[in-house]
Amino acid sequence: MNAIAHAAPQYDLQGLIGAIAQAHAEDSLSPNMLTPAQWETLAPYLQPCVLAASQVLFSQGTNDRTLYLIESGSLSVHYEDEKARLRLALVAAGSVVGEGAFFSMRPRSATVQAAAPCKLWGLSALRFTELSNRQPAIALGVAMGAGAVLAKRLGNRRRRVAAT
């Protein structure tokens, strides 16, 4: 009996890489975050995610540490504070969301939903740990890239709310 070999799914990150290269927002990822070969190695660790307009990616208070890289579309970030005020930010393609919980291991600080149809790439905490063990240089590049976005957002009073 012949066994059928199933190849691992191949994920094409060219759209994401292009979005990062073309992004002009202050809180965009650096186009030099990873080399093309490193992106190719990272691809199997990422999970593709497609959202319709108005679909919620994650809600404030949930305990998920997935980091999302935005290939296309835009995401609305909002939360209610103790005085019931709604604060908003838009995060565009070429950036990330979820970096706050990714680093802090705390619940989500805001709700994120698609402002337009979106394509994202999710990196769960478990897959990041695997990446760290198998490809530490790539894991460091991802962490430094997401950390740079977080630092930019926290340093900009208007964008601070986008740190999710």
HUPERA-V877416 format. One record per residue. N is the residue number from 1. SS is DSSP state (A for helix, B for strand, O for the rest). OMEGA is omega as a letter, one per 30 degrees, with the letter a starting at -180 (none if undefined). D_CENTER is the distance of its C-alpha to the mean C-alpha in whole Angstrom. Layout:
# HUPERA-V877416
n | ss | omega | d_center
N | SS | OMEGA | D_CENTER
N | SS | OMEGA | D_CENTER
This chain:
# HUPERA-V877416
n | ss | omega | d_center
1 | O | a | 44
2 | O | l | 41
3 | O | l | 37
4 | O | l | 35
5 | O | l | 32
6 | O | l | 28
7 | O | l | 26
8 | O | l | 22
9 | O | l | 20
10 | O | a | 19
11 | O | a | 16
12 | O | a | 16
13 | O | a | 13
14 | A | l | 16
15 | A | l | 14
16 | A | l | 11
17 | A | l | 13
18 | A | l | 15
19 | A | l | 13
20 | A | a | 12
21 | A | a | 15
22 | A | a | 17
23 | O | a | 14
24 | O | a | 17
25 | O | a | 15
26 | O | a | 16
27 | O | l | 12
28 | O | l | 11
29 | O | l | 10
30 | O | l | 13
31 | O | l | 15
32 | O | a | 16
33 | O | l | 14
34 | O | l | 15
35 | O | l | 18
36 | A | l | 18
37 | A | l | 20
38 | A | l | 17
39 | A | l | 14
40 | A | l | 17
41 | A | a | 17
42 | A | a | 13
43 | A | a | 13
44 | A | l | 15
45 | A | a | 13
46 | O | l | 10
47 | B | l | 11
48 | B | a | 11
49 | B | l | 11
50 | B | l | 13
51 | B | l | 13
52 | O | l | 17
53 | O | l | 17
54 | O | l | 18
55 | O | a | 16
56 | B | l | 14
57 | B | l | 11
58 | B | a | 12
59 | O | l | 15
60 | O | l | 16
61 | O | l | 18
62 | O | a | 16
63 | O | l | 16
64 | O | a | 13
65 | O | a | 10
66 | O | l | 8
67 | B | a | 4
68 | B | l | 2
69 | B | a | 3
70 | B | l | 6
71 | B | a | 9
72 | B | a | 12
73 | O | l | 13
74 | B | a | 12
75 | B | l | 11
76 | B | l | 14
77 | B | l | 13
78 | B | l | 16
79 | B | l | 18
80 | B | l | 22
81 | O | a | 24
82 | O | l | 27
83 | O | l | 29
84 | O | l | 27
85 | O | l | 26
86 | B | l | 23
87 | B | a | 20
88 | B | l | 18
89 | B | l | 15
90 | B | l | 14
91 | B | a | 10
92 | B | l | 11
93 | O | a | 10
94 | O | l | 9
95 | O | a | 7
96 | B | l | 4
97 | B | l | 4
98 | O | a | 6
99 | A | a | 7
100 | A | l | 10
101 | A | l | 11
102 | A | a | 9
103 | A | a | 12
104 | A | a | 15
105 | O | l | 15
106 | O | l | 16
107 | O | l | 16
108 | O | a | 13
109 | O | a | 15
110 | O | l | 14
111 | B | l | 14
112 | B | l | 11
113 | B | a | 13
114 | B | l | 13
115 | O | l | 16
116 | O | l | 16
117 | O | a | 15
118 | B | l | 12
119 | B | a | 11
120 | B | l | 7
121 | B | a | 7
122 | B | l | 6
123 | B | a | 7
124 | O | l | 10
125 | A | l | 12
126 | A | l | 15
127 | A | l | 13
128 | A | l | 12
129 | A | l | 16
130 | A | l | 17
131 | A | l | 15
132 | A | l | 17
133 | A | a | 20
134 | A | a | 20
135 | O | a | 19
136 | A | a | 19
137 | A | l | 18
138 | A | l | 15
139 | A | l | 14
140 | A | l | 15
141 | A | l | 14
142 | A | a | 10
143 | A | l | 11
144 | A | l | 13
145 | A | l | 10
146 | A | l | 8
147 | A | l | 11
148 | A | l | 13
149 | A | l | 10
150 | A | l | 11
151 | A | l | 15
152 | A | a | 15
153 | A | a | 14
154 | A | l | 16
155 | A | a | 19
156 | O | a | 19
157 | O | a | 21
158 | O | a | 20
159 | O | a | 16
160 | A | a | 16
161 | A | a | 15
162 | A | l | 12
163 | O | a | 11
164 | O | none | 10
